């Protein structure tokens, strides 16, 4: 919500700015096009009116008409001449009138009323070109009138050539166009228009209203957008509800052109542009919101993951420390077990040594007694002078000493748990040593042993048994 409200505000502001800019740009285009249409209508009207004015000037000096001003009566030939000229130019009527208002010749039988009271006729009688416009009270036709003076040989005004042009014939060419064109005269009355329902209406200057010919006033709303004036109307299906009012003045024809250009296309394009920008901004904002939410979600997931990793790391660290302590304890226990096992083995050895001590003592006493006997015999044989017997007894003493040395060495190695270095071993000697250590125990227990050894010089089958 904190992101949504600013984003919507930004979209509305940006869309409003785009709408206003686009609306002003297209209003400017409509203004240029409308001004071009108004200028085209005014230029066309000026060209048409100039044609009727020129026709009045040319016919004023026509040789078939000037004798009428000098007292000749009205002739059918002169009327036919004016009728032909009216048909060719599209004029409503053409009259050759004396300065006192008498019609000397005409294309139609109905003469204009109160000519002497009109400004354009008085101007022509004064020697200048006169022009005016108005509505025929009898026929209701809207007419443009042009009066050209006709001079005699002395330069005096002898007659006035009057040409009347029907405004309806002129505006036929630009009726039904998409833009409502209004031509207002000096009294701000709509004299010509391609919207016939507005003819005769008056637009008071500076007021947001139109006044019907019968005096009925129609109010409307007026607004300004930039340099443009906008009218909000409700005057029927042939006039835009919201119109851009454009004005262009042509003083030389006494008309002010106004155009009411429908602003609906400009609004539609502006709305389309604003909608496109708003949609793009909404999509961009939505995308940014989704990306931001995804980043937040990923950040939260990452934080949760880091927290879980930290917790798991702490747990694993504690577990590793416990495992290290357990391994250390197990290693110490194994070391203690090995020491205990070694102590037990040593104790077993010592126990076995205690059990064997009696037999070992007997084994050691027996060679000692034999050595003592052989020593006595060797001394006796020496005294007798029998060196051979003496040497034999000394050899037996040496054997007994070696026997005792082996018994003592084996006993020391057994007690101390010593390891002999790896070397070649005489297995017969090992067996004989073992028999010597156990011979006393075997005799004590009434046992017997027999070993067959290979034929080695100085050795042979030995048998140990009870004495």
Secondary structure, DSSP 8 states (H G I E B T S, - for coil): -HHHHHHHHHHHHHHHHHHHHHHHHHHHHHHHHHHHHHHHHHHHHHHHHHHHHHHHHHHHT-HHHHHHHTT----HHHHHHHHHHHHHHT-SEEEEE-TTS-EEEESSSS--S-GGGSHHHHHHHTTS-EEEEEE-TTT--EEEEEEEEEE-TTS-EEEEEEEEEEHHHHHGGGTT-SSEEEEE-TTSBEEEESSGGGTT-B--TT-SEEE-TTS-EEE-EEEEETTEEEEE--S-TTS-SEEEEEEEEEGGGTEEEEEEEE-HHHHHHHHHHHHHHHHHHHHHHHHHHHHHHHHHHHHHHHHHHHHHHHHHHHHHHHHHHHHHHHHHHHHHHHHHHHHHHHHHHHHHHHHHHHHHHHHHHHHHHHHHHHHHHHHHHHHHHHHHT-HHHHHHHHHHHHHHHHHHHHHHHHHHHHHHT----S----HHHHHHHHHHHHHHHHHHHT-EEEE-----TT---EEEE--
